[in-house]
Amino acid sequence: MNYKSKALTIAGSDSGVGAGIQADLKTFQVFNVYGISVIASITAQNTKGVKEIFGSTLPGCSFADRCSNGGYWSRCCQSGHAI
């Protein structure tokens, strides 16, 4: 597939797939944008609510961001969930 552009998302992972990294990447795909992601947190949840949030470390997110952008040049960045 030939993508129009690339975009970076820094967000949490939503195990219900209704938000977070998963939703961002699906949205990027709809607009023919190649998605690059850095996971800032992981949630443990069900349909009744979020039970726990496990945050990534700031150095880990920073390193992942540098690695992602080292091989990909993104035109924009979306940040949804920062701890």
TITOR-942187 format. One record per atom (N, C-alpha, C): residue number from 1; residue in three letters; atom name; x, z, y. Coordinates in nm, 2 decimals, padded with zeros to 4 digits. Layout:
N
<rec><seq>NUM</seq><type>ALA</type><atom>CA</atom><px>X</px><pz>Z</pz><py>Y</py></rec>
...
//
This chain:
83
<rec><seq>1</seq><type>MET</type><atom>N</atom><px>00.08</px><pz>00.00</pz><py>-00.12</py></rec>
<rec><seq>1</seq><type>MET</type><atom>CA</atom><px>00.00</px><pz>00.00</pz><py>00.00</py></rec>
<rec><seq>1</seq><type>MET</type><atom>C</atom><px>00.09</px><pz>00.00</pz><py>00.12</py></rec>
<rec><seq>2</seq><type>ASN</type><atom>N</atom><px>00.05</px><pz>-00.08</pz><py>00.22</py></rec>
<rec><seq>2</seq><type>ASN</type><atom>CA</atom><px>00.12</px><pz>-00.09</pz><py>00.35</py></rec>
<rec><seq>2</seq><type>ASN</type><atom>C</atom><px>00.05</px><pz>00.00</pz><py>00.45</py></rec>
<rec><seq>3</seq><type>TYR</type><atom>N</atom><px>00.12</px><pz>00.12</pz><py>00.48</py></rec>
<rec><seq>3</seq><type>TYR</type><atom>CA</atom><px>00.06</px><pz>00.21</pz><py>00.58</py></rec>
<rec><seq>3</seq><type>TYR</type><atom>C</atom><px>00.09</px><pz>00.17</pz><py>00.72</py></rec>
<rec><seq>4</seq><type>LYS</type><atom>N</atom><px>-00.01</px><pz>00.20</pz><py>00.81</py></rec>
<rec><seq>4</seq><type>LYS</type><atom>CA</atom><px>00.01</px><pz>00.17</pz><py>00.95</py></rec>
<rec><seq>4</seq><type>LYS</type><atom>C</atom><px>00.11</px><pz>00.26</pz><py>01.02</py></rec>
<rec><seq>5</seq><type>SER</type><atom>N</atom><px>00.11</px><pz>00.39</pz><py>00.97</py></rec>
<rec><seq>5</seq><type>SER</type><atom>CA</atom><px>00.19</px><pz>00.49</pz><py>01.04</py></rec>
<rec><seq>5</seq><type>SER</type><atom>C</atom><px>00.21</px><pz>00.60</pz><py>00.94</py></rec>
<rec><seq>6</seq><type>LYS</type><atom>N</atom><px>00.29</px><pz>00.70</pz><py>00.99</py></rec>
<rec><seq>6</seq><type>LYS</type><atom>CA</atom><px>00.32</px><pz>00.82</pz><py>00.91</py></rec>
<rec><seq>6</seq><type>LYS</type><atom>C</atom><px>00.28</px><pz>00.94</pz><py>01.00</py></rec>
<rec><seq>7</seq><type>ALA</type><atom>N</atom><px>00.23</px><pz>01.05</pz><py>00.93</py></rec>
<rec><seq>7</seq><type>ALA</type><atom>CA</atom><px>00.19</px><pz>01.17</pz><py>01.01</py></rec>
<rec><seq>7</seq><type>ALA</type><atom>C</atom><px>00.23</px><pz>01.29</pz><py>00.92</py></rec>
<rec><seq>8</seq><type>LEU</type><atom>N</atom><px>00.28</px><pz>01.39</pz><py>00.99</py></rec>
<rec><seq>8</seq><type>LEU</type><atom>CA</atom><px>00.32</px><pz>01.52</pz><py>00.93</py></rec>
<rec><seq>8</seq><type>LEU</type><atom>C</atom><px>00.21</px><pz>01.62</pz><py>00.95</py></rec>
<rec><seq>9</seq><type>THR</type><atom>N</atom><px>00.17</px><pz>01.69</pz><py>00.85</py></rec>
<rec><seq>9</seq><type>THR</type><atom>CA</atom><px>00.08</px><pz>01.81</pz><py>00.86</py></rec>
<rec><seq>9</seq><type>THR</type><atom>C</atom><px>00.15</px><pz>01.93</pz><py>00.81</py></rec>
<rec><seq>10</seq><type>ILE</type><atom>N</atom><px>00.14</px><pz>02.04</pz><py>00.89</py></rec>
<rec><seq>10</seq><type>ILE</type><atom>CA</atom><px>00.19</px><pz>02.17</pz><py>00.86</py></rec>
<rec><seq>10</seq><type>ILE</type><atom>C</atom><px>00.07</px><pz>02.26</pz><py>00.85</py></rec>
<rec><seq>11</seq><type>ALA</type><atom>N</atom><px>00.03</px><pz>02.30</pz><py>00.73</py></rec>
<rec><seq>11</seq><type>ALA</type><atom>CA</atom><px>-00.10</px><pz>02.37</pz><py>00.71</py></rec>
<rec><seq>11</seq><type>ALA</type><atom>C</atom><px>-00.09</px><pz>02.45</pz><py>00.58</py></rec>
<rec><seq>12</seq><type>GLY</type><atom>N</atom><px>-00.20</px><pz>02.52</pz><py>00.56</py></rec>
<rec><seq>12</seq><type>GLY</type><atom>CA</atom><px>-00.22</px><pz>02.60</pz><py>00.43</py></rec>
<rec><seq>12</seq><type>GLY</type><atom>C</atom><px>-00.28</px><pz>02.51</pz><py>00.32</py></rec>
<rec><seq>13</seq><type>SER</type><atom>N</atom><px>-00.26</px><pz>02.55</pz><py>00.20</py></rec>
<rec><seq>13</seq><type>SER</type><atom>CA</atom><px>-00.32</px><pz>02.49</pz><py>00.09</py></rec>
<rec><seq>13</seq><type>SER</type><atom>C</atom><px>-00.45</px><pz>02.56</pz><py>00.06</py></rec>
<rec><seq>14</seq><type>ASP</type><atom>N</atom><px>-00.56</px><pz>02.48</pz><py>00.05</py></rec>
<rec><seq>14</seq><type>ASP</type><atom>CA</atom><px>-00.69</px><pz>02.53</pz><py>00.03</py></rec>
<rec><seq>14</seq><type>ASP</type><atom>C</atom><px>-00.73</px><pz>02.49</pz><py>-00.12</py></rec>
<rec><seq>15</seq><type>SER</type><atom>N</atom><px>-00.74</px><pz>02.59</pz><py>-00.21</py></rec>
<rec><seq>15</seq><type>SER</type><atom>CA</atom><px>-00.76</px><pz>02.56</pz><py>-00.35</py></rec>
<rec><seq>15</seq><type>SER</type><atom>C</atom><px>-00.90</px><pz>02.50</pz><py>-00.37</py></rec>
<rec><seq>16</seq><type>GLY</type><atom>N</atom><px>-00.99</px><pz>02.51</pz><py>-00.27</py></rec>
<rec><seq>16</seq><type>GLY</type><atom>CA</atom><px>-01.12</px><pz>02.45</pz><py>-00.28</py></rec>
<rec><seq>16</seq><type>GLY</type><atom>C</atom><px>-01.13</px><pz>02.30</pz><py>-00.23</py></rec>
<rec><seq>17</seq><type>VAL</type><atom>N</atom><px>-01.02</px><pz>02.26</pz><py>-00.18</py></rec>
<rec><seq>17</seq><type>VAL</type><atom>CA</atom><px>-00.99</px><pz>02.12</pz><py>-00.14</py></rec>
<rec><seq>17</seq><type>VAL</type><atom>C</atom><px>-01.08</px><pz>02.08</pz><py>-00.02</py></rec>
<rec><seq>18</seq><type>GLY</type><atom>N</atom><px>-01.15</px><pz>02.18</pz><py>00.05</py></rec>
<rec><seq>18</seq><type>GLY</type><atom>CA</atom><px>-01.23</px><pz>02.15</pz><py>00.16</py></rec>
<rec><seq>18</seq><type>GLY</type><atom>C</atom><px>-01.16</px><pz>02.15</pz><py>00.29</py></rec>
<rec><seq>19</seq><type>ALA</type><atom>N</atom><px>-01.04</px><pz>02.20</pz><py>00.29</py></rec>
<rec><seq>19</seq><type>ALA</type><atom>CA</atom><px>-00.97</px><pz>02.21</pz><py>00.42</py></rec>
<rec><seq>19</seq><type>ALA</type><atom>C</atom><px>-00.82</px><pz>02.21</pz><py>00.39</py></rec>
<rec><seq>20</seq><type>GLY</type><atom>N</atom><px>-00.74</px><pz>02.24</pz><py>00.49</py></rec>
<rec><seq>20</seq><type>GLY</type><atom>CA</atom><px>-00.60</px><pz>02.26</pz><py>00.46</py></rec>
<rec><seq>20</seq><type>GLY</type><atom>C</atom><px>-00.53</px><pz>02.12</pz><py>00.43</py></rec>
<rec><seq>21</seq><type>ILE</type><atom>N</atom><px>-00.41</px><pz>02.14</pz><py>00.37</py></rec>
<rec><seq>21</seq><type>ILE</type><atom>CA</atom><px>-00.32</px><pz>02.02</pz><py>00.34</py></rec>
<rec><seq>21</seq><type>ILE</type><atom>C</atom><px>-00.40</px><pz>01.92</pz><py>00.26</py></rec>
<rec><seq>22</seq><type>GLN</type><atom>N</atom><px>-00.48</px><pz>01.96</pz><py>00.16</py></rec>
<rec><seq>22</seq><type>GLN</type><atom>CA</atom><px>-00.56</px><pz>01.86</pz><py>00.08</py></rec>
<rec><seq>22</seq><type>GLN</type><atom>C</atom><px>-00.65</px><pz>01.78</pz><py>00.17</py></rec>
<rec><seq>23</seq><type>ALA</type><atom>N</atom><px>-00.72</px><pz>01.84</pz><py>00.26</py></rec>
<rec><seq>23</seq><type>ALA</type><atom>CA</atom><px>-00.82</px><pz>01.77</pz><py>00.35</py></rec>
<rec><seq>23</seq><type>ALA</type><atom>C</atom><px>-00.74</px><pz>01.68</pz><py>00.44</py></rec>
<rec><seq>24</seq><type>ASP</type><atom>N</atom><px>-00.63</px><pz>01.73</pz><py>00.50</py></rec>
<rec><seq>24</seq><type>ASP</type><atom>CA</atom><px>-00.55</px><pz>01.65</pz><py>00.59</py></rec>
<rec><seq>24</seq><type>ASP</type><atom>C</atom><px>-00.50</px><pz>01.52</pz><py>00.52</py></rec>
<rec><seq>25</seq><type>LEU</type><atom>N</atom><px>-00.45</px><pz>01.53</pz><py>00.40</py></rec>
<rec><seq>25</seq><type>LEU</type><atom>CA</atom><px>-00.39</px><pz>01.42</pz><py>00.33</py></rec>
<rec><seq>25</seq><type>LEU</type><atom>C</atom><px>-00.50</px><pz>01.32</pz><py>00.30</py></rec>
<rec><seq>26</seq><type>LYS</type><atom>N</atom><px>-00.62</px><pz>01.37</pz><py>00.26</py></rec>
<rec><seq>26</seq><type>LYS</type><atom>CA</atom><px>-00.73</px><pz>01.27</pz><py>00.24</py></rec>
<rec><seq>26</seq><type>LYS</type><atom>C</atom><px>-00.77</px><pz>01.20</pz><py>00.36</py></rec>
<rec><seq>27</seq><type>THR</type><atom>N</atom><px>-00.78</px><pz>01.27</pz><py>00.48</py></rec>
<rec><seq>27</seq><type>THR</type><atom>CA</atom><px>-00.81</px><pz>01.21</pz><py>00.60</py></rec>
<rec><seq>27</seq><type>THR</type><atom>C</atom><px>-00.71</px><pz>01.11</pz><py>00.64</py></rec>
<rec><seq>28</seq><type>PHE</type><atom>N</atom><px>-00.58</px><pz>01.14</pz><py>00.63</py></rec>
<rec><seq>28</seq><type>PHE</type><atom>CA</atom><px>-00.48</px><pz>01.04</pz><py>00.66</py></rec>
<rec><seq>28</seq><type>PHE</type><atom>C</atom><px>-00.50</px><pz>00.92</pz><py>00.58</py></rec>
<rec><seq>29</seq><type>GLN</type><atom>N</atom><px>-00.53</px><pz>00.93</pz><py>00.45</py></rec>
<rec><seq>29</seq><type>GLN</type><atom>CA</atom><px>-00.55</px><pz>00.81</pz><py>00.36</py></rec>
<rec><seq>29</seq><type>GLN</type><atom>C</atom><px>-00.66</px><pz>00.73</pz><py>00.41</py></rec>
<rec><seq>30</seq><type>VAL</type><atom>N</atom><px>-00.77</px><pz>00.79</pz><py>00.45</py></rec>
<rec><seq>30</seq><type>VAL</type><atom>CA</atom><px>-00.89</px><pz>00.71</pz><py>00.50</py></rec>
<rec><seq>30</seq><type>VAL</type><atom>C</atom><px>-00.84</px><pz>00.62</pz><py>00.62</py></rec>
<rec><seq>31</seq><type>PHE</type><atom>N</atom><px>-00.75</px><pz>00.67</pz><py>00.70</py></rec>
<rec><seq>31</seq><type>PHE</type><atom>CA</atom><px>-00.71</px><pz>00.60</pz><py>00.82</py></rec>
<rec><seq>31</seq><type>PHE</type><atom>C</atom><px>-00.58</px><pz>00.52</pz><py>00.80</py></rec>
<rec><seq>32</seq><type>ASN</type><atom>N</atom><px>-00.55</px><pz>00.50</pz><py>00.67</py></rec>
<rec><seq>32</seq><type>ASN</type><atom>CA</atom><px>-00.43</px><pz>00.42</pz><py>00.63</py></rec>
<rec><seq>32</seq><type>ASN</type><atom>C</atom><px>-00.30</px><pz>00.48</pz><py>00.69</py></rec>
<rec><seq>33</seq><type>VAL</type><atom>N</atom><px>-00.29</px><pz>00.61</pz><py>00.69</py></rec>
<rec><seq>33</seq><type>VAL</type><atom>CA</atom><px>-00.17</px><pz>00.68</pz><py>00.74</py></rec>
<rec><seq>33</seq><type>VAL</type><atom>C</atom><px>-00.10</px><pz>00.75</pz><py>00.62</py></rec>
<rec><seq>34</seq><type>TYR</type><atom>N</atom><px>00.03</px><pz>00.73</pz><py>00.61</py></rec>
<rec><seq>34</seq><type>TYR</type><atom>CA</atom><px>00.11</px><pz>00.79</pz><py>00.51</py></rec>
<rec><seq>34</seq><type>TYR</type><atom>C</atom><px>00.13</px><pz>00.94</pz><py>00.55</py></rec>
<rec><seq>35</seq><type>GLY</type><atom>N</atom><px>00.09</px><pz>01.03</pz><py>00.46</py></rec>
<rec><seq>35</seq><type>GLY</type><atom>CA</atom><px>00.09</px><pz>01.17</pz><py>00.49</py></rec>
<rec><seq>35</seq><type>GLY</type><atom>C</atom><px>00.21</px><pz>01.24</pz><py>00.44</py></rec>
<rec><seq>36</seq><type>ILE</type><atom>N</atom><px>00.28</px><pz>01.32</pz><py>00.52</py></rec>
<rec><seq>36</seq><type>ILE</type><atom>CA</atom><px>00.39</px><pz>01.40</pz><py>00.49</py></rec>
<rec><seq>36</seq><type>ILE</type><atom>C</atom><px>00.35</px><pz>01.55</pz><py>00.51</py></rec>
<rec><seq>37</seq><type>SER</type><atom>N</atom><px>00.38</px><pz>01.64</pz><py>00.42</py></rec>
<rec><seq>37</seq><type>SER</type><atom>CA</atom><px>00.32</px><pz>01.77</pz><py>00.43</py></rec>
<rec><seq>37</seq><type>SER</type><atom>C</atom><px>00.43</px><pz>01.88</pz><py>00.42</py></rec>
<rec><seq>38</seq><type>VAL</type><atom>N</atom><px>00.40</px><pz>01.99</pz><py>00.49</py></rec>
<rec><seq>38</seq><type>VAL</type><atom>CA</atom><px>00.47</px><pz>02.12</pz><py>00.47</py></rec>
<rec><seq>38</seq><type>VAL</type><atom>C</atom><px>00.37</px><pz>02.23</pz><py>00.45</py></rec>
<rec><seq>39</seq><type>ILE</type><atom>N</atom><px>00.37</px><pz>02.30</pz><py>00.34</py></rec>
<rec><seq>39</seq><type>ILE</type><atom>CA</atom><px>00.27</px><pz>02.40</pz><py>00.31</py></rec>
<rec><seq>39</seq><type>ILE</type><atom>C</atom><px>00.32</px><pz>02.53</pz><py>00.37</py></rec>
<rec><seq>40</seq><type>ALA</type><atom>N</atom><px>00.23</px><pz>02.58</pz><py>00.46</py></rec>
<rec><seq>40</seq><type>ALA</type><atom>CA</atom><px>00.26</px><pz>02.71</pz><py>00.53</py></rec>
<rec><seq>40</seq><type>ALA</type><atom>C</atom><px>00.21</px><pz>02.83</pz><py>00.46</py></rec>
<rec><seq>41</seq><type>SER</type><atom>N</atom><px>00.11</px><pz>02.81</pz><py>00.37</py></rec>
<rec><seq>41</seq><type>SER</type><atom>CA</atom><px>00.05</px><pz>02.92</pz><py>00.30</py></rec>
<rec><seq>41</seq><type>SER</type><atom>C</atom><px>-00.03</px><pz>02.86</pz><py>00.18</py></rec>
<rec><seq>42</seq><type>ILE</type><atom>N</atom><px>-00.06</px><pz>02.95</pz><py>00.09</py></rec>
<rec><seq>42</seq><type>ILE</type><atom>CA</atom><px>-00.15</px><pz>02.92</pz><py>-00.03</py></rec>
<rec><seq>42</seq><type>ILE</type><atom>C</atom><px>-00.26</px><pz>03.02</pz><py>-00.03</py></rec>
<rec><seq>43</seq><type>THR</type><atom>N</atom><px>-00.38</px><pz>02.98</pz><py>-00.05</py></rec>
<rec><seq>43</seq><type>THR</type><atom>CA</atom><px>-00.49</px><pz>03.07</pz><py>-00.06</py></rec>
<rec><seq>43</seq><type>THR</type><atom>C</atom><px>-00.54</px><pz>03.09</pz><py>-00.21</py></rec>
<rec><seq>44</seq><type>ALA</type><atom>N</atom><px>-00.59</px><pz>03.21</pz><py>-00.23</py></rec>
<rec><seq>44</seq><type>ALA</type><atom>CA</atom><px>-00.66</px><pz>03.24</pz><py>-00.36</py></rec>
<rec><seq>44</seq><type>ALA</type><atom>C</atom><px>-00.80</px><pz>03.26</pz><py>-00.32</py></rec>
<rec><seq>45</seq><type>GLN</type><atom>N</atom><px>-00.89</px><pz>03.17</pz><py>-00.36</py></rec>
<rec><seq>45</seq><type>GLN</type><atom>CA</atom><px>-01.03</px><pz>03.18</pz><py>-00.31</py></rec>
<rec><seq>45</seq><type>GLN</type><atom>C</atom><px>-01.12</px><pz>03.12</pz><py>-00.41</py></rec>
<rec><seq>46</seq><type>ASN</type><atom>N</atom><px>-01.25</px><pz>03.15</pz><py>-00.38</py></rec>
<rec><seq>46</seq><type>ASN</type><atom>CA</atom><px>-01.36</px><pz>03.08</pz><py>-00.46</py></rec>
<rec><seq>46</seq><type>ASN</type><atom>C</atom><px>-01.47</px><pz>03.05</pz><py>-00.36</py></rec>
<rec><seq>47</seq><type>THR</type><atom>N</atom><px>-01.58</px><pz>03.01</pz><py>-00.41</py></rec>
<rec><seq>47</seq><type>THR</type><atom>CA</atom><px>-01.69</px><pz>02.97</pz><py>-00.32</py></rec>
<rec><seq>47</seq><type>THR</type><atom>C</atom><px>-01.75</px><pz>03.09</pz><py>-00.23</py></rec>
<rec><seq>48</seq><type>LYS</type><atom>N</atom><px>-01.71</px><pz>03.21</pz><py>-00.27</py></rec>
<rec><seq>48</seq><type>LYS</type><atom>CA</atom><px>-01.76</px><pz>03.32</pz><py>-00.20</py></rec>
<rec><seq>48</seq><type>LYS</type><atom>C</atom><px>-01.67</px><pz>03.37</pz><py>-00.09</py></rec>
<rec><seq>49</seq><type>GLY</type><atom>N</atom><px>-01.55</px><pz>03.32</pz><py>-00.09</py></rec>
<rec><seq>49</seq><type>GLY</type><atom>CA</atom><px>-01.45</px><pz>03.37</pz><py>00.02</py></rec>
<rec><seq>49</seq><type>GLY</type><atom>C</atom><px>-01.31</px><pz>03.36</pz><py>-00.03</py></rec>
<rec><seq>50</seq><type>VAL</type><atom>N</atom><px>-01.22</px><pz>03.39</pz><py>00.07</py></rec>
<rec><seq>50</seq><type>VAL</type><atom>CA</atom><px>-01.08</px><pz>03.39</pz><py>00.05</py></rec>
<rec><seq>50</seq><type>VAL</type><atom>C</atom><px>-01.04</px><pz>03.53</pz><py>00.00</py></rec>
<rec><seq>51</seq><type>LYS</type><atom>N</atom><px>-00.98</px><pz>03.54</pz><py>-00.11</py></rec>
<rec><seq>51</seq><type>LYS</type><atom>CA</atom><px>-00.94</px><pz>03.67</pz><py>-00.17</py></rec>
<rec><seq>51</seq><type>LYS</type><atom>C</atom><px>-00.80</px><pz>03.71</pz><py>-00.13</py></rec>
<rec><seq>52</seq><type>GLU</type><atom>N</atom><px>-00.71</px><pz>03.62</pz><py>-00.11</py></rec>
<rec><seq>52</seq><type>GLU</type><atom>CA</atom><px>-00.57</px><pz>03.65</pz><py>-00.07</py></rec>
<rec><seq>52</seq><type>GLU</type><atom>C</atom><px>-00.51</px><pz>03.53</pz><py>-00.01</py></rec>
<rec><seq>53</seq><type>ILE</type><atom>N</atom><px>-00.41</px><pz>03.55</pz><py>00.08</py></rec>
<rec><seq>53</seq><type>ILE</type><atom>CA</atom><px>-00.33</px><pz>03.45</pz><py>00.14</py></rec>
<rec><seq>53</seq><type>ILE</type><atom>C</atom><px>-00.19</px><pz>03.48</pz><py>00.12</py></rec>
<rec><seq>54</seq><type>PHE</type><atom>N</atom><px>-00.12</px><pz>03.38</pz><py>00.06</py></rec>
<rec><seq>54</seq><type>PHE</type><atom>CA</atom><px>00.03</px><pz>03.40</pz><py>00.04</py></rec>
<rec><seq>54</seq><type>PHE</type><atom>C</atom><px>00.10</px><pz>03.31</pz><py>00.13</py></rec>
<rec><seq>55</seq><type>GLY</type><atom>N</atom><px>00.17</px><pz>03.37</pz><py>00.23</py></rec>
<rec><seq>55</seq><type>GLY</type><atom>CA</atom><px>00.24</px><pz>03.29</pz><py>00.33</py></rec>
<rec><seq>55</seq><type>GLY</type><atom>C</atom><px>00.38</px><pz>03.24</pz><py>00.28</py></rec>
<rec><seq>56</seq><type>SER</type><atom>N</atom><px>00.41</px><pz>03.12</pz><py>00.33</py></rec>
<rec><seq>56</seq><type>SER</type><atom>CA</atom><px>00.55</px><pz>03.07</pz><py>00.31</py></rec>
<rec><seq>56</seq><type>SER</type><atom>C</atom><px>00.64</px><pz>03.14</pz><py>00.41</py></rec>
<rec><seq>57</seq><type>THR</type><atom>N</atom><px>00.76</px><pz>03.15</pz><py>00.38</py></rec>
<rec><seq>57</seq><type>THR</type><atom>CA</atom><px>00.86</px><pz>03.20</pz><py>00.48</py></rec>
<rec><seq>57</seq><type>THR</type><atom>C</atom><px>00.88</px><pz>03.10</pz><py>00.59</py></rec>
<rec><seq>58</seq><type>LEU</type><atom>N</atom><px>00.91</px><pz>03.15</pz><py>00.71</py></rec>
<rec><seq>58</seq><type>LEU</type><atom>CA</atom><px>00.94</px><pz>03.06</pz><py>00.82</py></rec>
<rec><seq>58</seq><type>LEU</type><atom>C</atom><px>01.06</px><pz>02.98</pz><py>00.79</py></rec>
<rec><seq>59</seq><type>PRO</type><atom>N</atom><px>01.17</px><pz>03.04</pz><py>00.74</py></rec>
<rec><seq>59</seq><type>PRO</type><atom>CA</atom><px>01.29</px><pz>02.95</pz><py>00.70</py></rec>
<rec><seq>59</seq><type>PRO</type><atom>C</atom><px>01.25</px><pz>02.85</pz><py>00.60</py></rec>
<rec><seq>60</seq><type>GLY</type><atom>N</atom><px>01.17</px><pz>02.88</pz><py>00.51</py></rec>
<rec><seq>60</seq><type>GLY</type><atom>CA</atom><px>01.12</px><pz>02.78</pz><py>00.41</py></rec>
<rec><seq>60</seq><type>GLY</type><atom>C</atom><px>01.05</px><pz>02.67</pz><py>00.47</py></rec>
<rec><seq>61</seq><type>CYS</type><atom>N</atom><px>00.95</px><pz>02.70</pz><py>00.56</py></rec>
<rec><seq>61</seq><type>CYS</type><atom>CA</atom><px>00.88</px><pz>02.59</pz><py>00.63</py></rec>
<rec><seq>61</seq><type>CYS</type><atom>C</atom><px>00.97</px><pz>02.51</pz><py>00.71</py></rec>
<rec><seq>62</seq><type>SER</type><atom>N</atom><px>01.06</px><pz>02.57</pz><py>00.78</py></rec>
<rec><seq>62</seq><type>SER</type><atom>CA</atom><px>01.15</px><pz>02.50</pz><py>00.87</py></rec>
<rec><seq>62</seq><type>SER</type><atom>C</atom><px>01.24</px><pz>02.40</pz><py>00.79</py></rec>
<rec><seq>63</seq><type>PHE</type><atom>N</atom><px>01.29</px><pz>02.45</pz><py>00.67</py></rec>
<rec><seq>63</seq><type>PHE</type><atom>CA</atom><px>01.37</px><pz>02.37</pz><py>00.59</py></rec>
<rec><seq>63</seq><type>PHE</type><atom>C</atom><px>01.29</px><pz>02.25</pz><py>00.53</py></rec>
<rec><seq>64</seq><type>ALA</type><atom>N</atom><px>01.17</px><pz>02.28</pz><py>00.48</py></rec>
<rec><seq>64</seq><type>ALA</type><atom>CA</atom><px>01.08</px><pz>02.17</pz><py>00.43</py></rec>
<rec><seq>64</seq><type>ALA</type><atom>C</atom><px>01.05</px><pz>02.07</pz><py>00.54</py></rec>
<rec><seq>65</seq><type>ASP</type><atom>N</atom><px>01.03</px><pz>02.11</pz><py>00.66</py></rec>
<rec><seq>65</seq><type>ASP</type><atom>CA</atom><px>01.00</px><pz>02.02</pz><py>00.77</py></rec>
<rec><seq>65</seq><type>ASP</type><atom>C</atom><px>01.12</px><pz>01.93</pz><py>00.79</py></rec>
<rec><seq>66</seq><type>ARG</type><atom>N</atom><px>01.24</px><pz>01.99</pz><py>00.80</py></rec>
<rec><seq>66</seq><type>ARG</type><atom>CA</atom><px>01.36</px><pz>01.91</pz><py>00.82</py></rec>
<rec><seq>66</seq><type>ARG</type><atom>C</atom><px>01.38</px><pz>01.81</pz><py>00.71</py></rec>
<rec><seq>67</seq><type>CYS</type><atom>N</atom><px>01.36</px><pz>01.85</pz><py>00.58</py></rec>
<rec><seq>67</seq><type>CYS</type><atom>CA</atom><px>01.38</px><pz>01.76</pz><py>00.47</py></rec>
<rec><seq>67</seq><type>CYS</type><atom>C</atom><px>01.28</px><pz>01.65</pz><py>00.47</py></rec>
<rec><seq>68</seq><type>SER</type><atom>N</atom><px>01.15</px><pz>01.68</pz><py>00.50</py></rec>
<rec><seq>68</seq><type>SER</type><atom>CA</atom><px>01.04</px><pz>01.58</pz><py>00.51</py></rec>
<rec><seq>68</seq><type>SER</type><atom>C</atom><px>01.08</px><pz>01.48</pz><py>00.61</py></rec>
<rec><seq>69</seq><type>ASN</type><atom>N</atom><px>01.12</px><pz>01.52</pz><py>00.73</py></rec>
<rec><seq>69</seq><type>ASN</type><atom>CA</atom><px>01.15</px><pz>01.43</pz><py>00.84</py></rec>
<rec><seq>69</seq><type>ASN</type><atom>C</atom><px>01.28</px><pz>01.36</pz><py>00.83</py></rec>
<rec><seq>70</seq><type>GLY</type><atom>N</atom><px>01.37</px><pz>01.41</pz><py>00.74</py></rec>
<rec><seq>70</seq><type>GLY</type><atom>CA</atom><px>01.50</px><pz>01.34</pz><py>00.72</py></rec>
<rec><seq>70</seq><type>GLY</type><atom>C</atom><px>01.48</px><pz>01.21</pz><py>00.66</py></rec>
<rec><seq>71</seq><type>GLY</type><atom>N</atom><px>01.38</px><pz>01.19</pz><py>00.57</py></rec>
<rec><seq>71</seq><type>GLY</type><atom>CA</atom><px>01.36</px><pz>01.06</pz><py>00.51</py></rec>
<rec><seq>71</seq><type>GLY</type><atom>C</atom><px>01.25</px><pz>00.98</pz><py>00.56</py></rec>
<rec><seq>72</seq><type>TYR</type><atom>N</atom><px>01.16</px><pz>01.05</pz><py>00.64</py></rec>
<rec><seq>72</seq><type>TYR</type><atom>CA</atom><px>01.04</px><pz>00.98</pz><py>00.69</py></rec>
<rec><seq>72</seq><type>TYR</type><atom>C</atom><px>01.04</px><pz>01.01</pz><py>00.84</py></rec>
<rec><seq>73</seq><type>TRP</type><atom>N</atom><px>01.00</px><pz>00.91</pz><py>00.92</py></rec>
<rec><seq>73</seq><type>TRP</type><atom>CA</atom><px>00.98</px><pz>00.93</pz><py>01.06</py></rec>
<rec><seq>73</seq><type>TRP</type><atom>C</atom><px>00.83</px><pz>00.93</pz><py>01.09</py></rec>
<rec><seq>74</seq><type>SER</type><atom>N</atom><px>00.78</px><pz>01.04</pz><py>01.13</py></rec>
<rec><seq>74</seq><type>SER</type><atom>CA</atom><px>00.64</px><pz>01.05</pz><py>01.16</py></rec>
<rec><seq>74</seq><type>SER</type><atom>C</atom><px>00.61</px><pz>01.03</pz><py>01.31</py></rec>
<rec><seq>75</seq><type>ARG</type><atom>N</atom><px>00.50</px><pz>00.97</pz><py>01.33</py></rec>
<rec><seq>75</seq><type>ARG</type><atom>CA</atom><px>00.46</px><pz>00.94</pz><py>01.47</py></rec>
<rec><seq>75</seq><type>ARG</type><atom>C</atom><px>00.38</px><pz>01.06</pz><py>01.53</py></rec>
<rec><seq>76</seq><type>CYS</type><atom>N</atom><px>00.33</px><pz>01.15</pz><py>01.45</py></rec>
<rec><seq>76</seq><type>CYS</type><atom>CA</atom><px>00.26</px><pz>01.26</pz><py>01.50</py></rec>
<rec><seq>76</seq><type>CYS</type><atom>C</atom><px>00.26</px><pz>01.38</pz><py>01.40</py></rec>
<rec><seq>77</seq><type>CYS</type><atom>N</atom><px>00.23</px><pz>01.50</pz><py>01.45</py></rec>
<rec><seq>77</seq><type>CYS</type><atom>CA</atom><px>00.23</px><pz>01.62</pz><py>01.37</py></rec>
<rec><seq>77</seq><type>CYS</type><atom>C</atom><px>00.10</px><pz>01.69</pz><py>01.39</py></rec>
<rec><seq>78</seq><type>GLN</type><atom>N</atom><px>00.04</px><pz>01.73</pz><py>01.28</py></rec>
<rec><seq>78</seq><type>GLN</type><atom>CA</atom><px>-00.09</px><pz>01.81</pz><py>01.29</py></rec>
<rec><seq>78</seq><type>GLN</type><atom>C</atom><px>-00.05</px><pz>01.95</pz><py>01.23</py></rec>
<rec><seq>79</seq><type>SER</type><atom>N</atom><px>-00.08</px><pz>02.06</pz><py>01.30</py></rec>
<rec><seq>79</seq><type>SER</type><atom>CA</atom><px>-00.06</px><pz>02.19</pz><py>01.25</py></rec>
<rec><seq>79</seq><type>SER</type><atom>C</atom><px>-00.19</px><pz>02.26</pz><py>01.24</py></rec>
<rec><seq>80</seq><type>GLY</type><atom>N</atom><px>-00.22</px><pz>02.32</pz><py>01.12</py></rec>
<rec><seq>80</seq><type>GLY</type><atom>CA</atom><px>-00.35</px><pz>02.38</pz><py>01.11</py></rec>
<rec><seq>80</seq><type>GLY</type><atom>C</atom><px>-00.35</px><pz>02.53</pz><py>01.09</py></rec>
<rec><seq>81</seq><type>HIS</type><atom>N</atom><px>-00.25</px><pz>02.57</pz><py>01.01</py></rec>
<rec><seq>81</seq><type>HIS</type><atom>CA</atom><px>-00.25</px><pz>02.72</pz><py>00.97</py></rec>
<rec><seq>81</seq><type>HIS</type><atom>C</atom><px>-00.11</px><pz>02.76</pz><py>00.97</py></rec>
<rec><seq>82</seq><type>ALA</type><atom>N</atom><px>-00.08</px><pz>02.85</pz><py>01.07</py></rec>
<rec><seq>82</seq><type>ALA</type><atom>CA</atom><px>00.06</px><pz>02.91</pz><py>01.08</py></rec>
<rec><seq>82</seq><type>ALA</type><atom>C</atom><px>00.05</px><pz>03.06</pz><py>01.06</py></rec>
<rec><seq>83</seq><type>ILE</type><atom>N</atom><px>00.14</px><pz>03.11</pz><py>00.99</py></rec>
<rec><seq>83</seq><type>ILE</type><atom>CA</atom><px>00.14</px><pz>03.26</pz><py>00.97</py></rec>
<rec><seq>83</seq><type>ILE</type><atom>C</atom><px>00.25</px><pz>03.32</pz><py>01.06</py></rec>
//
